[in-house]
Amino acid sequence: MSHQTLDMCGYNCPMPILKTKQALAKMDTKETIKVTCTDKGSKKDFVAFCNQLGHTLVSQEDDGNKFIFYIEKN
Amino acid sequence: MSETNEMTLIASKGTLDWAYPPLILASTGIAMGKEVSVFCTFYGLNLLLKDLSHLRISPQGNPDMPMKMPFGPKWFQGINFGPKIPNIMWNIPGLELFATSMMKKTMRNNGIATIEELREICIEMGVKFIACEMTIGMFGFAREDFIEGIEFAGAATYLDVAHTSNQDLFI
């Protein structure tokens, strides 16, 4: 399935959340975005972010250095 | 669950380091779907000035500040000079500027947005900034010193906004 991608590697809090929010604003409901980042805080922050806004955190990968989030827009 | 989804912040400090918490929380708050107002008073007015380049950190009287060099070999970068430098040293003219430029470099190295960038995002996303009219007068600022699109008002306006909000922070 095709999805939007957002690379926020090297950016620290709160930029990954802010840029994701801006990207989501341009998307349609049920569309998915893949966000890659290196900010360690993002692991919990994206859960809180999706929880608060009702987006679905479809999956989350973590290879120790990079964190990848698939978020489906509400 | 809360009934409203509003957040207010009072930004009262104007050094480079203290400019971050209100702008980070305001931008993140709005990204999380809140309505955010930031009341800037006393030194917090600095956040709204057109020119942010003069914002500094001050190690003076701030012995808790970790001070690590943003360059050099790993072992060198690991040394915390903070507790090693007597605080009286920061009286020497120019050292505050040096510390500020080191802090800015450290922030760049860590992918931390600049105050200018964060503020721009805040405005773009719709954070409402209120500049405290009383302190503007007291410090002798002119309205032209401040960025466009902000509100000028006093304590009563802030309290009115905060009345319906359920998250209010004083920074």
gemmi code that builds the backbone of each chain (N, CA, C; Angstrom):
import gemmi

chains = {
    "A": [
        ("MET", (0.844, -1.197, 0.000), (0.000, 0.000, 0.000), (0.875, 1.241, 0.000)),
        ("SER", (0.501, 2.201, -0.774), (1.313, 3.415, -0.806), (0.955, 4.300, 0.381)),
        ("HIS", (1.950, 4.957, 0.893), (1.671, 5.887, 1.982), (2.664, 7.036, 1.924)),
        ("GLN", (2.304, 8.073, 2.618), (3.187, 9.236, 2.710), (4.367, 8.876, 3.599)),
        ("THR", (5.471, 9.540, 3.392), (6.601, 9.310, 4.294), (7.113, 10.651, 4.799)),
        ("LEU", (7.642, 10.598, 6.003), (8.210, 11.794, 6.617), (9.475, 11.371, 7.347)),
        ("ASP", (10.590, 11.944, 6.924), (11.867, 11.591, 7.550), (12.262, 12.696, 8.529)),
        ("MET", (12.233, 12.384, 9.798), (12.596, 13.373, 10.818), (13.859, 12.942, 11.569)),
        ("CYS", (14.686, 12.138, 10.903), (15.919, 11.684, 11.542), (16.820, 12.884, 11.836)),
        ("GLY", (17.365, 12.922, 13.022), (18.252, 14.011, 13.409), (17.533, 15.169, 14.075)),
        ("TYR", (16.225, 15.178, 13.971), (15.467, 16.260, 14.608), (15.023, 15.842, 16.005)),
        ("ASN", (15.055, 16.774, 16.903), (14.685, 16.470, 18.272), (13.308, 17.028, 18.615)),
        ("CYS", (12.821, 16.620, 19.769), (11.536, 17.083, 20.299), (11.470, 18.610, 20.236)),
        ("PRO", (10.392, 19.218, 19.834), (9.106, 18.625, 19.430), (8.921, 18.536, 17.920)),
        ("MET", (10.012, 18.694, 17.155), (9.864, 18.783, 15.695), (9.180, 17.573, 15.037)),
        ("PRO", (9.519, 16.315, 15.427), (8.839, 15.198, 14.760), (7.314, 15.261, 14.912)),
        ("ILE", (6.852, 15.624, 16.090), (5.401, 15.716, 16.325), (4.806, 16.872, 15.506)),
        ("LEU", (5.497, 18.006, 15.512), (4.961, 19.181, 14.808), (4.872, 18.932, 13.310)),
        ("LYS", (5.929, 18.359, 12.748), (5.929, 18.117, 11.302), (4.931, 17.025, 10.919)),
        ("THR", (4.755, 16.047, 11.804), (3.765, 15.003, 11.549), (2.366, 15.605, 11.537)),
        ("LYS", (2.133, 16.469, 12.499), (0.826, 17.131, 12.573), (0.559, 17.913, 11.282)),
        ("GLN", (1.573, 18.626, 10.821), (1.395, 19.416, 9.602), (1.175, 18.524, 8.382)),
        ("ALA", (1.875, 17.388, 8.354), (1.706, 16.470, 7.231), (0.314, 15.844, 7.262)),
        ("LEU", (-0.135, 15.469, 8.454), (-1.460, 14.852, 8.595), (-2.573, 15.806, 8.153)),
        ("ALA", (-2.332, 17.095, 8.395), (-3.343, 18.089, 8.048), (-3.617, 18.104, 6.542)),
        ("LYS", (-2.628, 17.702, 5.758), (-2.789, 17.731, 4.295), (-3.310, 16.400, 3.755)),
        ("MET", (-3.491, 15.427, 4.630), (-3.901, 14.096, 4.177), (-5.402, 13.874, 4.338)),
        ("ASP", (-5.896, 12.813, 3.681), (-7.301, 12.449, 3.840), (-7.437, 11.410, 4.948)),
        ("THR", (-8.638, 11.311, 5.468), (-8.933, 10.305, 6.490), (-8.608, 8.910, 5.950)),
        ("LYS", (-8.075, 8.075, 6.832), (-7.722, 6.673, 6.525), (-6.416, 6.547, 5.742)),
        ("GLU", (-5.852, 7.686, 5.357), (-4.545, 7.620, 4.709), (-3.489, 7.362, 5.781)),
        ("THR", (-2.382, 6.742, 5.369), (-1.345, 6.408, 6.345), (-0.057, 7.158, 6.050)),
        ("ILE", (0.610, 7.536, 7.098), (1.916, 8.177, 6.948), (2.945, 7.372, 7.715)),
        ("LYS", (4.126, 7.257, 7.095), (5.236, 6.568, 7.756), (6.222, 7.627, 8.230)),
        ("VAL", (6.435, 7.694, 9.529), (7.354, 8.680, 10.088), (8.581, 7.965, 10.634)),
        ("THR", (9.748, 8.410, 10.174), (10.993, 7.835, 10.682), (11.698, 8.899, 11.498)),
        ("CYS", (12.114, 8.556, 12.699), (12.868, 9.547, 13.471), (13.867, 8.902, 14.419)),
        ("THR", (14.722, 9.734, 14.973), (15.778, 9.254, 15.867), (15.591, 9.781, 17.288)),
        ("ASP", (14.606, 10.618, 17.483), (14.355, 11.192, 18.808), (13.802, 10.103, 19.740)),
        ("LYS", (14.569, 9.798, 20.791), (14.181, 8.689, 21.680), (12.837, 8.941, 22.364)),
        ("GLY", (12.554, 10.211, 22.640), (11.293, 10.537, 23.308), (10.084, 10.242, 22.438)),
        ("SER", (10.321, 10.132, 21.118), (9.203, 9.970, 20.193), (8.463, 8.656, 20.422)),
        ("LYS", (9.147, 7.659, 20.969), (8.509, 6.350, 21.183), (7.232, 6.483, 22.001)),
        ("LYS", (7.317, 7.275, 23.043), (6.115, 7.468, 23.871), (5.276, 8.629, 23.355)),
        ("ASP", (5.960, 9.622, 22.789), (5.238, 10.822, 22.352), (4.229, 10.530, 21.245)),
        ("PHE", (4.591, 9.637, 20.316), (3.651, 9.359, 19.222), (2.431, 8.589, 19.712)),
        ("VAL", (2.630, 7.778, 20.754), (1.491, 7.068, 21.340), (0.524, 8.091, 21.938)),
        ("ALA", (1.088, 9.047, 22.693), (0.265, 10.082, 23.326), (-0.412, 10.964, 22.283)),
        ("PHE", (0.349, 11.294, 21.257), (-0.152, 12.151, 20.180), (-1.360, 11.502, 19.493)),
        ("CYS", (-1.215, 10.232, 19.124), (-2.302, 9.517, 18.444), (-3.491, 9.333, 19.377)),
        ("ASN", (-3.185, 9.033, 20.619), (-4.221, 8.835, 21.624), (-5.070, 10.093, 21.785)),
        ("GLN", (-4.396, 11.217, 21.823), (-5.085, 12.493, 22.041), (-5.943, 12.889, 20.845)),
        ("LEU", (-5.452, 12.609, 19.642), (-6.139, 13.093, 18.450), (-6.996, 12.027, 17.766)),
        ("GLY", (-6.942, 10.816, 18.285), (-7.767, 9.753, 17.725), (-7.211, 9.114, 16.465)),
        ("HIS", (-5.953, 9.415, 16.120), (-5.333, 8.732, 14.984), (-4.934, 7.326, 15.423)),
        ("THR", (-4.793, 6.432, 14.435), (-4.426, 5.070, 14.790), (-2.933, 4.851, 14.566)),
        ("LEU", (-2.268, 4.438, 15.618), (-0.866, 4.072, 15.476), (-0.860, 2.619, 15.033)),
        ("VAL", (-0.781, 2.437, 13.703), (-0.943, 1.109, 13.125), (0.179, 0.189, 13.585)),
        ("SER", (1.402, 0.677, 13.461), (2.518, -0.119, 13.971), (3.698, 0.766, 14.264)),
        ("GLN", (4.621, 0.190, 14.982), (5.753, 0.965, 15.469), (6.961, 0.042, 15.475)),
        ("GLU", (8.044, 0.465, 14.811), (9.254, -0.354, 14.763), (10.389, 0.395, 15.439)),
        ("ASP", (11.309, -0.366, 15.981), (12.402, 0.240, 16.730), (13.635, -0.639, 16.541)),
        ("ASP", (14.647, -0.118, 15.849), (15.858, -0.926, 15.699), (16.975, -0.414, 16.619)),
        ("GLY", (16.600, 0.334, 17.627), (17.588, 0.821, 18.590), (18.051, 2.225, 18.282)),
        ("ASN", (18.180, 2.544, 16.990), (18.605, 3.889, 16.601), (17.490, 4.663, 15.925)),
        ("LYS", (16.733, 3.932, 15.105), (15.655, 4.592, 14.370), (14.309, 4.070, 14.825)),
        ("PHE", (13.363, 4.976, 14.860), (12.014, 4.596, 15.261), (11.088, 4.900, 14.089)),
        ("ILE", (10.311, 3.913, 13.718), (9.404, 4.090, 12.580), (7.960, 3.928, 13.052)),
        ("PHE", (7.149, 4.893, 12.684), (5.741, 4.870, 13.097), (4.864, 4.897, 11.848)),
        ("TYR", (3.850, 4.053, 11.830), (2.830, 4.116, 10.784), (1.559, 4.650, 11.424)),
        ("ILE", (1.132, 5.798, 10.947), (-0.035, 6.427, 11.568), (-1.144, 6.597, 10.549)),
        ("GLU", (-2.313, 6.103, 10.914), (-3.476, 6.248, 10.037), (-4.298, 7.434, 10.527)),
        ("LYS", (-4.581, 8.313, 9.583), (-5.290, 9.536, 9.968), (-6.743, 9.268, 10.353)),
        ("ASN", (-7.157, 9.939, 11.388), (-8.543, 9.795, 11.877), (-9.484, 10.637, 11.009)),
    ],
    "B": [
        ("MET", (-11.617, 12.337, 31.286), (-11.618, 13.226, 30.116), (-12.000, 14.648, 30.538)),
        ("SER", (-11.415, 15.593, 29.864), (-11.676, 16.995, 30.181), (-12.810, 17.516, 29.311)),
        ("GLU", (-13.493, 18.540, 29.810), (-14.607, 19.104, 29.047), (-14.085, 20.015, 27.943)),
        ("THR", (-13.049, 20.803, 28.263), (-12.511, 21.699, 27.242), (-11.153, 21.195, 26.800)),
        ("ASN", (-10.693, 21.737, 25.714), (-9.381, 21.333, 25.233), (-8.535, 22.581, 25.011)),
        ("GLU", (-8.448, 23.378, 26.050), (-7.685, 24.606, 25.960), (-6.513, 24.569, 26.913)),
        ("MET", (-5.460, 25.254, 26.517), (-4.281, 25.317, 27.363), (-3.786, 26.762, 27.378)),
        ("THR", (-3.374, 27.242, 28.531), (-2.757, 28.561, 28.572), (-1.394, 28.447, 29.238)),
        ("LEU", (-0.490, 29.278, 28.789), (0.834, 29.341, 29.393), (1.119, 30.785, 29.750)),
        ("ILE", (1.826, 30.973, 30.849), (2.349, 32.295, 31.153), (3.854, 32.199, 30.968)),
        ("ALA", (4.386, 32.957, 30.020), (5.831, 32.961, 29.787), (6.397, 34.198, 30.469)),
        ("SER", (7.225, 33.983, 31.487), (7.708, 35.123, 32.259), (9.219, 35.297, 32.201)),
        ("LYS", (9.889, 34.400, 31.479), (11.356, 34.485, 31.451), (11.867, 34.718, 30.038)),
        ("GLY", (12.980, 35.422, 29.936), (13.406, 35.843, 28.604), (14.798, 35.448, 28.184)),
        ("THR", (15.415, 34.499, 28.890), (16.724, 34.049, 28.418), (16.513, 32.984, 27.350)),
        ("LEU", (17.574, 32.687, 26.600), (17.468, 31.732, 25.490), (16.957, 30.376, 25.973)),
        ("ASP", (17.517, 29.885, 27.078), (17.103, 28.568, 27.573), (15.634, 28.559, 28.005)),
        ("TRP", (15.230, 29.632, 28.689), (13.856, 29.671, 29.191), (12.853, 30.063, 28.118)),
        ("ALA", (13.314, 30.440, 26.957), (12.387, 30.722, 25.856), (11.858, 29.401, 25.283)),
        ("TYR", (12.609, 28.327, 25.483), (12.209, 27.044, 24.904), (10.950, 26.417, 25.500)),
        ("PRO", (10.895, 26.246, 26.846), (9.733, 25.506, 27.380), (8.372, 26.042, 26.931)),
        ("PRO", (8.113, 27.361, 26.984), (6.779, 27.786, 26.546), (6.521, 27.530, 25.060)),
        ("LEU", (7.550, 27.730, 24.223), (7.333, 27.548, 22.784), (7.187, 26.066, 22.423)),
        ("ILE", (7.933, 25.211, 23.111), (7.807, 23.770, 22.858), (6.422, 23.289, 23.286)),
        ("LEU", (6.013, 23.688, 24.468), (4.708, 23.233, 24.971), (3.557, 23.831, 24.164)),
        ("ALA", (3.703, 25.092, 23.753), (2.638, 25.724, 22.980), (2.478, 25.045, 21.627)),
        ("SER", (3.595, 24.810, 20.942), (3.499, 24.196, 19.616), (3.014, 22.754, 19.717)),
        ("THR", (3.513, 22.028, 20.719), (3.079, 20.639, 20.878), (1.607, 20.588, 21.284)),
        ("GLY", (1.215, 21.519, 22.119), (-0.185, 21.567, 22.553), (-1.108, 21.751, 21.365)),
        ("ILE", (-0.734, 22.658, 20.486), (-1.606, 22.923, 19.343), (-1.568, 21.750, 18.369)),
        ("ALA", (-0.398, 21.092, 18.284), (-0.300, 19.893, 17.444), (-1.184, 18.786, 17.986)),
        ("MET", (-1.437, 18.799, 19.282), (-2.276, 17.770, 19.883), (-3.733, 18.220, 19.984)),
        ("GLY", (-4.054, 19.211, 19.183), (-5.460, 19.587, 19.044), (-5.992, 20.540, 20.094)),
        ("LYS", (-5.101, 21.145, 20.856), (-5.582, 22.086, 21.870), (-5.640, 23.497, 21.298)),
        ("GLU", (-6.414, 24.314, 21.974), (-6.402, 25.738, 21.684), (-5.406, 26.333, 22.661)),
        ("VAL", (-4.377, 27.014, 22.155), (-3.306, 27.438, 23.053), (-3.138, 28.959, 23.066)),
        ("SER", (-3.088, 29.519, 24.263), (-2.782, 30.944, 24.428), (-1.548, 31.086, 25.302)),
        ("VAL", (-0.657, 31.967, 24.900), (0.540, 32.226, 25.695), (0.547, 33.694, 26.102)),
        ("PHE", (0.501, 33.912, 27.398), (0.540, 35.271, 27.925), (1.980, 35.603, 28.260)),
        ("CYS", (2.554, 36.569, 27.549), (3.961, 36.898, 27.749), (4.077, 38.142, 28.608)),
        ("THR", (4.692, 37.978, 29.755), (4.785, 39.090, 30.679), (6.213, 39.228, 31.199)),
        ("PHE", (6.546, 40.363, 31.705), (7.912, 40.659, 32.151), (8.917, 40.206, 31.090)),
        ("TYR", (9.902, 39.427, 31.460), (10.969, 39.092, 30.499), (10.474, 38.163, 29.400)),
        ("GLY", (9.321, 37.548, 29.633), (8.716, 36.692, 28.616), (8.329, 37.471, 27.369)),
        ("LEU", (8.260, 38.793, 27.492), (7.990, 39.638, 26.319), (9.051, 39.444, 25.247)),
        ("ASN", (10.246, 39.085, 25.681), (11.344, 38.833, 24.736), (10.952, 37.853, 23.643)),
        ("LEU", (10.090, 36.915, 23.977), (9.673, 35.892, 23.010), (8.949, 36.492, 21.823)),
        ("LEU", (8.406, 37.687, 22.000), (7.574, 38.284, 20.960), (8.271, 39.398, 20.195)),
        ("LEU", (9.505, 39.693, 20.572), (10.219, 40.757, 19.867), (10.551, 40.313, 18.448)),
        ("LYS", (10.586, 41.285, 17.545), (10.917, 40.960, 16.146), (12.301, 40.325, 16.075)),
        ("ASP", (13.219, 40.908, 16.824), (14.599, 40.436, 16.781), (14.885, 39.549, 17.990)),
        ("LEU", (15.146, 38.269, 17.710), (15.390, 37.329, 18.811), (16.881, 37.051, 18.999)),
        ("SER", (17.698, 37.723, 18.174), (19.119, 37.364, 18.155), (19.846, 37.712, 19.451)),
        ("HIS", (19.232, 38.605, 20.253), (19.928, 39.003, 21.476), (19.672, 38.054, 22.644)),
        ("LEU", (18.803, 37.062, 22.466), (18.511, 36.139, 23.570), (19.776, 35.387, 23.964)),
        ("ARG", (20.040, 35.336, 25.250), (21.258, 34.692, 25.730), (20.951, 33.714, 26.855)),
        ("ILE", (21.929, 32.875, 27.116), (21.864, 32.109, 28.360), (22.796, 32.791, 29.333)),
        ("SER", (22.556, 32.598, 30.613), (23.461, 33.168, 31.590), (23.916, 32.110, 32.589)),
        ("PRO", (25.184, 31.731, 32.521), (25.684, 30.781, 33.518), (25.860, 31.465, 34.874)),
        ("GLN", (25.777, 32.795, 34.858), (25.916, 33.586, 36.091), (24.825, 33.194, 37.092)),
        ("GLY", (25.240, 32.777, 38.260), (24.266, 32.402, 39.284), (23.436, 31.192, 38.908)),
        ("ASN", (23.944, 30.386, 37.991), (23.215, 29.202, 37.540), (24.143, 27.995, 37.608)),
        ("PRO", (24.521, 27.590, 38.826), (25.541, 26.550, 38.972), (25.094, 25.172, 38.501)),
        ("ASP", (23.801, 25.005, 38.245), (23.311, 23.693, 37.808), (23.490, 23.463, 36.310)),
        ("MET", (23.855, 24.509, 35.590), (23.922, 24.368, 34.137), (25.059, 23.437, 33.718)),
        ("PRO", (24.730, 22.298, 33.088), (25.800, 21.434, 32.590), (26.516, 22.163, 31.465)),
        ("MET", (27.804, 22.099, 31.456), (28.550, 22.838, 30.440), (29.507, 21.901, 29.729)),
        ("LYS", (29.053, 21.405, 28.584), (29.888, 20.471, 27.837), (30.182, 21.069, 26.475)),
        ("MET", (31.391, 20.854, 26.017), (31.805, 21.448, 24.741), (31.168, 20.707, 23.568)),
        ("PRO", (30.642, 21.460, 22.600), (29.985, 20.819, 21.460), (30.946, 20.405, 20.358)),
        ("PHE", (32.250, 20.412, 20.642), (33.234, 20.001, 19.620), (34.361, 19.240, 20.293)),
        ("GLY", (35.253, 18.715, 19.483), (36.401, 17.993, 20.022), (36.131, 16.512, 20.145)),
        ("PRO", (37.162, 15.749, 20.587), (36.997, 14.304, 20.721), (35.954, 13.941, 21.790)),
        ("LYS", (35.464, 12.705, 21.694), (34.371, 12.258, 22.576), (34.671, 12.458, 24.063)),
        ("TRP", (35.901, 12.087, 24.469), (36.249, 12.198, 25.899), (36.171, 13.640, 26.367)),
        ("PHE", (36.565, 14.546, 25.451), (36.556, 15.976, 25.785), (35.128, 16.493, 25.908)),
        ("GLN", (34.288, 16.029, 24.974), (32.881, 16.456, 24.991), (32.146, 15.935, 26.214)),
        ("GLY", (32.716, 14.898, 26.832), (32.066, 14.297, 27.994), (32.329, 15.059, 29.283)),
        ("ILE", (33.313, 15.955, 29.260), (33.654, 16.671, 30.500), (32.606, 17.742, 30.802)),
        ("ASN", (32.122, 17.741, 32.021), (31.178, 18.786, 32.430), (31.947, 19.901, 33.126)),
        ("PHE", (32.134, 20.986, 32.420), (32.907, 22.105, 32.969), (32.102, 22.935, 33.970)),
        ("GLY", (30.794, 22.737, 33.956), (29.916, 23.537, 34.817), (30.410, 23.676, 36.245)),
        ("PRO", (30.538, 22.549, 36.970), (30.947, 22.657, 38.372), (32.417, 23.026, 38.531)),
        ("LYS", (33.194, 22.955, 37.457), (34.639, 23.213, 37.553), (34.971, 24.705, 37.444)),
        ("ILE", (34.068, 25.459, 36.823), (34.357, 26.881, 36.617), (33.734, 27.688, 37.750)),
        ("PRO", (34.543, 28.443, 38.499), (33.966, 29.266, 39.571), (32.978, 30.273, 38.992)),
        ("ASN", (31.851, 30.425, 39.649), (30.792, 31.263, 39.087), (31.226, 32.702, 38.851)),
        ("ILE", (32.192, 33.147, 39.644), (32.657, 34.541, 39.513), (33.250, 34.800, 38.122)),
        ("MET", (33.728, 33.735, 37.479), (34.310, 33.848, 36.127), (33.325, 34.454, 35.127)),
        ("TRP", (32.046, 34.169, 35.361), (31.040, 34.613, 34.386), (30.801, 36.116, 34.446)),
        ("ASN", (31.516, 36.773, 35.375), (31.483, 38.238, 35.387), (32.327, 38.828, 34.269)),
        ("ILE", (33.225, 38.033, 33.739), (34.139, 38.555, 32.725), (33.366, 38.858, 31.433)),
        ("PRO", (33.478, 40.084, 30.952), (32.726, 40.450, 29.746), (33.040, 39.502, 28.584)),
        ("GLY", (32.011, 39.130, 27.877), (32.214, 38.280, 26.704), (31.967, 36.806, 26.980)),
        ("LEU", (32.126, 36.380, 28.243), (31.975, 34.946, 28.522), (30.524, 34.475, 28.396)),
        ("GLU", (29.600, 35.390, 28.686), (28.192, 35.032, 28.546), (27.866, 34.783, 27.068)),
        ("LEU", (28.444, 35.633, 26.217), (28.251, 35.458, 24.772), (28.862, 34.148, 24.301)),
        ("PHE", (30.037, 33.841, 24.861), (30.712, 32.584, 24.508), (29.829, 31.399, 24.911)),
        ("ALA", (29.330, 31.444, 26.151), (28.474, 30.358, 26.636), (27.227, 30.230, 25.765)),
        ("THR", (26.688, 31.375, 25.336), (25.498, 31.357, 24.486), (25.791, 30.697, 23.141)),
        ("SER", (26.948, 31.040, 22.570), (27.242, 30.452, 21.260), (27.523, 28.951, 21.398)),
        ("MET", (28.114, 28.542, 22.534), (28.331, 27.110, 22.761), (26.981, 26.388, 22.893)),
        ("MET", (26.067, 27.027, 23.610), (24.735, 26.439, 23.803), (24.014, 26.307, 22.463)),
        ("LYS", (24.125, 27.350, 21.626), (23.460, 27.302, 20.314), (24.042, 26.184, 19.463)),
        ("LYS", (25.373, 26.010, 19.552), (26.006, 24.958, 18.763), (25.561, 23.592, 19.266)),
        ("THR", (25.512, 23.438, 20.588), (25.051, 22.173, 21.174), (23.641, 21.854, 20.692)),
        ("MET", (22.798, 22.880, 20.654), (21.414, 22.676, 20.219), (21.370, 22.258, 18.752)),
        ("ARG", (22.177, 22.931, 17.938), (22.230, 22.568, 16.508), (22.677, 21.126, 16.346)),
        ("ASN", (23.740, 20.750, 17.092), (24.262, 19.383, 17.013), (23.204, 18.354, 17.376)),
        ("ASN", (22.278, 18.753, 18.241), (21.257, 17.813, 18.710), (19.945, 17.917, 17.939)),
        ("GLY", (19.973, 18.652, 16.848), (18.764, 18.748, 16.029), (17.617, 19.456, 16.724)),
        ("ILE", (17.961, 20.401, 17.587), (16.921, 21.159, 18.289), (16.620, 22.419, 17.483)),
        ("ALA", (15.353, 22.668, 17.298), (14.947, 23.821, 16.492), (15.386, 25.115, 17.166)),
        ("THR", (15.574, 26.161, 16.376), (15.908, 27.456, 16.966), (14.617, 28.093, 17.497)),
        ("ILE", (14.796, 29.095, 18.345), (13.639, 29.805, 18.896), (12.823, 30.436, 17.758)),
        ("GLU", (13.531, 30.967, 16.768), (12.855, 31.579, 15.623), (11.961, 30.558, 14.913)),
        ("GLU", (12.518, 29.359, 14.681), (11.763, 28.307, 13.989), (10.537, 27.886, 14.786)),
        ("LEU", (10.760, 27.687, 16.087), (9.642, 27.247, 16.938), (8.533, 28.287, 16.983)),
        ("ARG", (8.939, 29.540, 17.083), (7.937, 30.599, 17.160), (7.152, 30.686, 15.853)),
        ("GLU", (7.860, 30.519, 14.749), (7.190, 30.579, 13.454), (6.149, 29.471, 13.333)),
        ("ILE", (6.532, 28.272, 13.778), (5.592, 27.151, 13.732), (4.393, 27.430, 14.629)),
        ("CYS", (4.656, 27.977, 15.809), (3.569, 28.314, 16.746), (2.558, 29.232, 16.059)),
        ("ILE", (3.077, 30.263, 15.408), (2.197, 31.242, 14.784), (1.443, 30.612, 13.612)),
        ("GLU", (2.200, 29.829, 12.809), (1.614, 29.146, 11.659), (0.473, 28.229, 12.098)),
        ("MET", (0.645, 27.562, 13.233), (-0.348, 26.590, 13.679), (-1.461, 27.234, 14.498)),
        ("GLY", (-1.304, 28.513, 14.803), (-2.423, 29.210, 15.442), (-2.334, 29.415, 16.943)),
        ("VAL", (-1.137, 29.382, 17.495), (-1.001, 29.731, 18.913), (-1.311, 31.214, 19.058)),
        ("LYS", (-2.089, 31.544, 20.088), (-2.444, 32.940, 20.317), (-1.474, 33.523, 21.348)),
        ("PHE", (-0.755, 34.550, 20.941), (0.178, 35.192, 21.872), (-0.431, 36.490, 22.393)),
        ("ILE", (-0.346, 36.672, 23.691), (-0.838, 37.912, 24.301), (0.343, 38.599, 24.981)),
        ("ALA", (0.625, 39.819, 24.563), (1.713, 40.572, 25.189), (1.150, 41.426, 26.311)),
        ("CYS", (1.804, 41.370, 27.450), (1.325, 42.096, 28.623), (1.576, 43.600, 28.456)),
        ("GLU", (0.474, 44.318, 28.359), (0.545, 45.754, 28.094), (1.280, 46.511, 29.210)),
        ("MET", (1.061, 46.088, 30.434), (1.680, 46.771, 31.571), (3.202, 46.698, 31.498)),
        ("THR", (3.749, 45.501, 31.247), (5.214, 45.383, 31.219), (5.811, 46.029, 29.977)),
        ("ILE", (5.037, 46.095, 28.888), (5.521, 46.790, 27.694), (5.787, 48.250, 28.045)),
        ("GLY", (4.812, 48.841, 28.757), (4.959, 50.230, 29.174), (6.109, 50.399, 30.154)),
        ("MET", (6.186, 49.481, 31.100), (7.211, 49.574, 32.141), (8.621, 49.493, 31.563)),
        ("PHE", (8.816, 48.595, 30.599), (10.149, 48.426, 30.017), (10.418, 49.398, 28.868)),
        ("GLY", (9.430, 50.209, 28.544), (9.635, 51.190, 27.490), (9.694, 50.607, 26.086)),
        ("PHE", (9.002, 49.494, 25.868), (8.935, 48.934, 24.519), (7.883, 49.691, 23.714)),
        ("ALA", (8.007, 49.628, 22.391), (6.975, 50.177, 21.516), (6.301, 49.001, 20.815)),
        ("ARG", (5.070, 49.203, 20.397), (4.360, 48.104, 19.720), (5.102, 47.630, 18.477)),
        ("GLU", (5.826, 48.563, 17.862), (6.559, 48.206, 16.632), (7.707, 47.242, 16.921)),
        ("ASP", (8.089, 47.129, 18.187), (9.183, 46.208, 18.527), (8.737, 44.751, 18.413)),
        ("PHE", (7.410, 44.546, 18.384), (6.887, 43.185, 18.445), (6.408, 42.683, 17.087)),
        ("ILE", (6.359, 41.363, 16.971), (5.904, 40.749, 15.723), (4.424, 41.046, 15.495)),
        ("GLU", (4.015, 40.845, 14.259), (2.611, 41.084, 13.891), (1.733, 39.951, 14.410)),
        ("GLY", (0.468, 40.239, 14.502), (-0.499, 39.175, 14.770), (-0.638, 38.775, 16.222)),
        ("ILE", (-0.092, 39.570, 17.128), (-0.267, 39.231, 18.538), (-1.273, 40.202, 19.158)),
        ("GLU", (-1.749, 39.810, 20.322), (-2.736, 40.635, 21.011), (-2.035, 41.393, 22.131)),
        ("PHE", (-2.484, 42.597, 22.399), (-1.925, 43.356, 23.519), (-3.016, 43.486, 24.572)),
        ("ALA", (-2.754, 43.000, 25.769), (-3.803, 43.053, 26.792), (-3.200, 42.880, 28.176)),
        ("GLY", (-4.065, 42.804, 29.160), (-3.595, 42.736, 30.537), (-4.041, 41.484, 31.263)),
        ("ALA", (-3.853, 41.497, 32.566), (-4.110, 40.324, 33.403), (-5.551, 39.835, 33.297)),
        ("ALA", (-6.491, 40.770, 33.198), (-7.897, 40.367, 33.156), (-8.183, 39.529, 31.911)),
        ("THR", (-7.565, 39.924, 30.784), (-7.751, 39.159, 29.543), (-7.205, 37.747, 29.713)),
        ("TYR", (-6.008, 37.656, 30.307), (-5.438, 36.328, 30.527), (-6.372, 35.483, 31.386)),
        ("LEU", (-6.844, 36.052, 32.484), (-7.691, 35.286, 33.406), (-8.996, 34.871, 32.741)),
        ("ASP", (-9.481, 35.713, 31.843), (-10.697, 35.381, 31.119), (-10.462, 34.183, 30.197)),
        ("VAL", (-9.306, 34.190, 29.530), (-8.956, 33.063, 28.650), (-8.768, 31.802, 29.494)),
        ("ALA", (-8.060, 31.968, 30.613), (-7.743, 30.817, 31.457), (-8.975, 30.247, 32.158)),
        ("HIS", (-10.019, 31.046, 32.221), (-11.233, 30.636, 32.920), (-11.826, 29.358, 32.320)),
        ("THR", (-11.747, 29.248, 30.996), (-12.337, 28.079, 30.345), (-11.302, 26.999, 30.049)),
        ("SER", (-10.048, 27.312, 30.313), (-9.005, 26.342, 29.985), (-8.796, 25.380, 31.146)),
        ("ASN", (-8.258, 24.215, 30.835), (-8.037, 23.267, 31.929), (-6.580, 22.857, 32.095)),
        ("GLN", (-5.709, 23.512, 31.352), (-4.281, 23.281, 31.556), (-3.603, 24.634, 31.537)),
        ("ASP", (-3.098, 25.059, 32.667), (-2.476, 26.375, 32.743), (-1.117, 26.249, 33.417)),
        ("LEU", (-0.117, 26.734, 32.743), (1.237, 26.592, 33.287), (1.917, 27.944, 33.385)),
        ("PHE", (2.609, 28.140, 34.477), (3.414, 29.348, 34.657), (4.868, 28.978, 34.439)),
        ("ILE", (5.489, 29.635, 33.461), (6.887, 29.310, 33.157), (7.747, 30.549, 33.312)),
    ],
}
model = gemmi.Model(1)
for chain_id, residues in chains.items():
    chain = gemmi.Chain(chain_id)
    for i, (resn, *xyz) in enumerate(residues, 1):
        res = gemmi.Residue()
        res.name, res.seqid = resn, gemmi.SeqId(i, " ")
        for name, pos in zip(("N", "CA", "C"), xyz):
            atom = gemmi.Atom()
            atom.name, atom.element = name, gemmi.Element(name[0])
            atom.pos, atom.b_iso = gemmi.Position(*pos), 0.0
            res.add_atom(atom)
        chain.add_residue(res)
    model.add_chain(chain)
structure = gemmi.Structure()
structure.add_model(model)
structure.setup_entities()
